[in-house]
Amino acid sequence: MSDLNADADPDDVAPDTPDFDVEYDVSDTDADPDDDADVAFDLVRPYTESEIIMTTVRIVTPFVLTYGLYLTFHGANSPGGGFQGGALVGVVVLMLAFAFGIQPTREWVGSGLMSGLASGGVLVFVGVGLGTLALGGTFLEYGRYEPFVGPDATKWGMEAIEIGGVSAIVSGVIMGLFFLTAAGYEKAGGEEA
Amino acid sequence: MSAVGFALAAFVLVTAVATALLRDTLAVIIVFAAYSLGMALLYTLLLAPDVGITEAAIGAGVTTILLLVTITKTTRPGAEEIFAGVNWPAATVSAGLGAVLLAISGSIPAENFLGGTTPVTGAAGTPGAGVTGHYLAESYQQTGVQNSVTAVLASYRGFDTFGEAVVVFAAGVAVVLVLHRGDFL
């Protein structure tokens, strides 16, 4: 992070490489910190390959993902819930991006998954709520589902909006915000800034 | 509150002041993450683990990463001094606002739907009375889930939670639009 001190105009950096892949090229292993050109290049490349970070993330990620899913699916009976669980599931992707490069992770996740999770979550939440309206109740009056799912309808309805709604929205938006911020502003002509 | 609680509160206070006073952006982000971690521990100590988990994941984790990514996109001014100068008029206004909020939160009774009144900060001293006691006593019978916080969020206040979830979604859409991108890249 000391490279951030480099006082360089971002527009002067690699003007011939509008392709985003080049800025995040993970094959660049030139680790010489005194190389001025490399320092200026790092200003637009917030990723540095580090054996320590990669090893740590490789070990920690399965536990974080498991804990996030536990919080999501067990949130009704213990501390946790869709918001916390969804945040941790999203953070797993952020950690992978920090360890293995933002651009490869972005391609691995895919934008369809992120926007699908976020908008799908809203649709599930609205669907469960409007379903009770259609059955003659009020918005999110889960008891109206009792003829279909049995006496625990309220519990299942809450699980549906926590797991299918809130956690999906939160995890999708957190991943999306990270990749959007990392990519930055795009001018009208499609030029990266 | 125990000695650990007071130590955590002091830690949170120190990191909060340091966040406001430090000049270097990277140092501010790191200290702010420490502040969030202290708040998360404090929430857990005050028996609010749901809020603690959220603070640790969002405040200490996601916010820190988003801010770090953001400063790689901007220039970081070189810092000669460690601390920024204090804007005394602004500091006075902030301290006054904090004192007023503290006084209000301790004195104004909040009406609840059972018709009684519960002091905002005195609810813990009156178990079984007021809206908190009602939820703790009835939520398992009425909703079938053991975590009262989830019961309140998803059932009693389900419409509010729907609004919050849509706000999160809208925030994501807003960033897509502001950054002139067609999608979450």
HADDOCK unambig.tbl for C-alpha pairs under 7 A between the chains (distance, minus, plus):
assign (segid A and resid 4 and name CA) (segid B and resid 72 and name CA) 6.74 0.50 0.50
assign (segid A and resid 4 and name CA) (segid B and resid 76 and name CA) 6.22 0.50 0.50
assign (segid A and resid 5 and name CA) (segid B and resid 76 and name CA) 6.07 0.50 0.50
assign (segid A and resid 5 and name CA) (segid B and resid 78 and name CA) 6.54 0.50 0.50
assign (segid A and resid 43 and name CA) (segid B and resid 72 and name CA) 6.38 0.50 0.50
assign (segid A and resid 44 and name CA) (segid B and resid 72 and name CA) 6.79 0.50 0.50
assign (segid A and resid 44 and name CA) (segid B and resid 73 and name CA) 6.56 0.50 0.50
assign (segid A and resid 46 and name CA) (segid B and resid 69 and name CA) 6.82 0.50 0.50
assign (segid A and resid 46 and name CA) (segid B and resid 72 and name CA) 5.92 0.50 0.50
assign (segid A and resid 76 and name CA) (segid B and resid 145 and name CA) 5.38 0.50 0.50
assign (segid A and resid 76 and name CA) (segid B and resid 146 and name CA) 6.24 0.50 0.50
assign (segid A and resid 76 and name CA) (segid B and resid 147 and name CA) 5.33 0.50 0.50
assign (segid A and resid 76 and name CA) (segid B and resid 150 and name CA) 5.76 0.50 0.50
assign (segid A and resid 77 and name CA) (segid B and resid 145 and name CA) 5.84 0.50 0.50
assign (segid A and resid 77 and name CA) (segid B and resid 146 and name CA) 4.57 0.50 0.50
assign (segid A and resid 77 and name CA) (segid B and resid 147 and name CA) 4.85 0.50 0.50
assign (segid A and resid 78 and name CA) (segid B and resid 147 and name CA) 5.59 0.50 0.50
assign (segid A and resid 79 and name CA) (segid B and resid 49 and name CA) 6.09 0.50 0.50
assign (segid A and resid 79 and name CA) (segid B and resid 50 and name CA) 5.26 0.50 0.50
assign (segid A and resid 79 and name CA) (segid B and resid 147 and name CA) 6.70 0.50 0.50
assign (segid A and resid 80 and name CA) (segid B and resid 50 and name CA) 5.28 0.50 0.50
assign (segid A and resid 81 and name CA) (segid B and resid 150 and name CA) 6.71 0.50 0.50
assign (segid A and resid 84 and name CA) (segid B and resid 53 and name CA) 6.40 0.50 0.50
assign (segid A and resid 84 and name CA) (segid B and resid 54 and name CA) 5.29 0.50 0.50
assign (segid A and resid 87 and name CA) (segid B and resid 57 and name CA) 6.42 0.50 0.50
assign (segid A and resid 87 and name CA) (segid B and resid 58 and name CA) 6.85 0.50 0.50
assign (segid A and resid 88 and name CA) (segid B and resid 57 and name CA) 6.37 0.50 0.50
assign (segid A and resid 91 and name CA) (segid B and resid 62 and name CA) 6.72 0.50 0.50
assign (segid A and resid 111 and name CA) (segid B and resid 183 and name CA) 6.82 0.50 0.50
assign (segid A and resid 111 and name CA) (segid B and resid 184 and name CA) 5.24 0.50 0.50
assign (segid A and resid 111 and name CA) (segid B and resid 185 and name CA) 5.27 0.50 0.50
assign (segid A and resid 114 and name CA) (segid B and resid 184 and name CA) 6.70 0.50 0.50
assign (segid A and resid 115 and name CA) (segid B and resid 184 and name CA) 6.49 0.50 0.50
assign (segid A and resid 118 and name CA) (segid B and resid 169 and name CA) 6.28 0.50 0.50
assign (segid A and resid 122 and name CA) (segid B and resid 166 and name CA) 6.69 0.50 0.50
assign (segid A and resid 140 and name CA) (segid B and resid 158 and name CA) 6.68 0.50 0.50
assign (segid A and resid 152 and name CA) (segid B and resid 144 and name CA) 6.93 0.50 0.50
assign (segid A and resid 154 and name CA) (segid B and resid 143 and name CA) 5.57 0.50 0.50
assign (segid A and resid 155 and name CA) (segid B and resid 143 and name CA) 5.92 0.50 0.50
assign (segid A and resid 155 and name CA) (segid B and resid 144 and name CA) 5.53 0.50 0.50
assign (segid A and resid 155 and name CA) (segid B and resid 145 and name CA) 6.21 0.50 0.50
assign (segid A and resid 158 and name CA) (segid B and resid 154 and name CA) 5.60 0.50 0.50
assign (segid A and resid 158 and name CA) (segid B and resid 155 and name CA) 6.71 0.50 0.50
assign (segid A and resid 166 and name CA) (segid B and resid 165 and name CA) 5.98 0.50 0.50
assign (segid A and resid 169 and name CA) (segid B and resid 165 and name CA) 6.90 0.50 0.50
assign (segid A and resid 169 and name CA) (segid B and resid 169 and name CA) 6.35 0.50 0.50
assign (segid A and resid 170 and name CA) (segid B and resid 168 and name CA) 6.87 0.50 0.50
assign (segid A and resid 173 and name CA) (segid B and resid 169 and name CA) 6.51 0.50 0.50
assign (segid A and resid 173 and name CA) (segid B and resid 172 and name CA) 5.47 0.50 0.50
assign (segid A and resid 176 and name CA) (segid B and resid 172 and name CA) 6.97 0.50 0.50
assign (segid A and resid 176 and name CA) (segid B and resid 184 and name CA) 5.05 0.50 0.50
assign (segid A and resid 177 and name CA) (segid B and resid 172 and name CA) 6.31 0.50 0.50
assign (segid A and resid 178 and name CA) (segid B and resid 66 and name CA) 6.09 0.50 0.50
assign (segid A and resid 179 and name CA) (segid B and resid 184 and name CA) 6.97 0.50 0.50
assign (segid A and resid 179 and name CA) (segid B and resid 185 and name CA) 6.42 0.50 0.50
assign (segid A and resid 180 and name CA) (segid B and resid 184 and name CA) 6.19 0.50 0.50
assign (segid A and resid 180 and name CA) (segid B and resid 185 and name CA) 6.42 0.50 0.50
assign (segid A and resid 181 and name CA) (segid B and resid 69 and name CA) 6.73 0.50 0.50
assign (segid A and resid 181 and name CA) (segid B and resid 70 and name CA) 6.47 0.50 0.50
assign (segid A and resid 182 and name CA) (segid B and resid 69 and name CA) 5.89 0.50 0.50
assign (segid A and resid 184 and name CA) (segid B and resid 179 and name CA) 6.59 0.50 0.50
assign (segid A and resid 185 and name CA) (segid B and resid 179 and name CA) 4.55 0.50 0.50
assign (segid A and resid 185 and name CA) (segid B and resid 180 and name CA) 6.53 0.50 0.50
assign (segid A and resid 186 and name CA) (segid B and resid 179 and name CA) 6.01 0.50 0.50
assign (segid A and resid 186 and name CA) (segid B and resid 180 and name CA) 5.53 0.50 0.50
assign (segid A and resid 186 and name CA) (segid B and resid 181 and name CA) 6.58 0.50 0.50
assign (segid A and resid 187 and name CA) (segid B and resid 180 and name CA) 6.87 0.50 0.50
